[in-house]
Amino acid sequence: MNAVQTVEESASESWSALEARARQRTDAFGEHALIVCDSLVRIYQSEGVEVQALQGLDLLVEDGELVAIVGASGSGKSTLLSVLSGLDVPTAGKVRVGPWDLMSMSSTQRVAYRRSMVGFVWQQTARNVVPYLSATENVAFPLALAGVRRKERDRRAAELLEVLGVGYCADRRPGQMSGGEQQRVAIAVALANSPQVLFADEPTGELDSATSHDVLEGLRTVNRELGTTVVVVTHDPGVSEHVQRTVAIRDGRTSSEVVRRTHTRDDGTEHVVAEELAVLDRAGRVQLPREYREALNLVGRVRLALEESHVSLWPERSTPTPTSGRPPGRHSATPTGAVPAVPAPPAAPIATEPAAPAASADQEADR
């Protein structure tokens, strides 16, 4: 057996293993998730100009999660929240919340969806509560519209106000409360009809840091004690400390996620470990961190090589050095007449590992 035959057999075995792994069928995208966005697109027409607010966004939120969606102004996060809350209709793609298909709902169904499935908290406190009603009356109001008896309305209102730590405000009107107290009452109003999902749009945008902490703790309490799924849209970096997962959106797509897990040390004490991961969307796109692109001057065309457990990426200008025993990368160069091989990357390649931390950036790896 000569060396060339050995290399070819090794390459064949490696490719066979990769192909077998790729052929393994998985469940439909987001089949078991509570919130599913699949290649979601939202395009606006403004004075003859086309604005692509969402550009094929993918997102999954599991039942019972507490998630923050962050991004710069114009990134698409508020548009996403409007779509998920049933206030806006997407242009294309798929979006589902529980059993509700938001792409095909009628106007009547949207009203039923907003009344029973989701609750909403606005940034402006004045939009969340009726100024001439007490806290108890504000919480009881949506229950009255739903036909709930007065005794049950009062019981439910008292329970929610206590859970959110504002039971002492039961008989106060909004003008007699602080901004933080008003927002916590607003959360109680949004939860009156026991929605499965609570959406909050910049709930701390008009509050100071101390008051913001109280409101965010209220959202955590709702998630922990009532089991309500909570999705918070914000630009406040301090929100990240209060949620299990932070999803960053850039240019209308999810770009990265920060996942927080609680670990127990040998001495029994617990600590939270945060890990930042890049997001590979359904179209195979990943946004590279800006510092990575600038460090290697990654622009335009780049080289990719498929390894057994990761994908390597490096600038096109680097000349690959053929190695033996591995199949070539999809976009790697193989010299004419040479045995196919994966090009060896330069001294500082970027390897996209399954668990490697990353952050958002503009360059997509599939260009």
QUIZI-V128193 format. One line per field, one symbol per residue. burial: b if it has 9 or more other ideal C-beta (glycine too) atoms within 8 Angstrom, else e. Layout:
burial=???
//
This chain:
burial=eeeeebbbebbeebbebbeeeeeeeeeebbeebbbbbbbbbbbeeeeeeeebbbbbbbbbbbeebbbbbbbeeebbbebbbbbbbbeeebeebbbbbeebebbebeeebbeebbbebbbbbbeebeebbeeebbbbbbbbbbbbeeeeeeebbbebbbebbebbbbeebbebbbeebebbbbbbbbbbbbbbbebbbbbbbbbbeebeeebbbbbbbbbbbbbeeeebbbbbbbebebbbebbebbbbbbebbbbbbbbbeeeeeeeeeeeeeebbbbbebeeebbbbbbebbeebebeeebbbbbbeebbbbbbeebebebbeebbbbeebebeeeeeebbbebeeebbbbeeebebbebebbbee
//
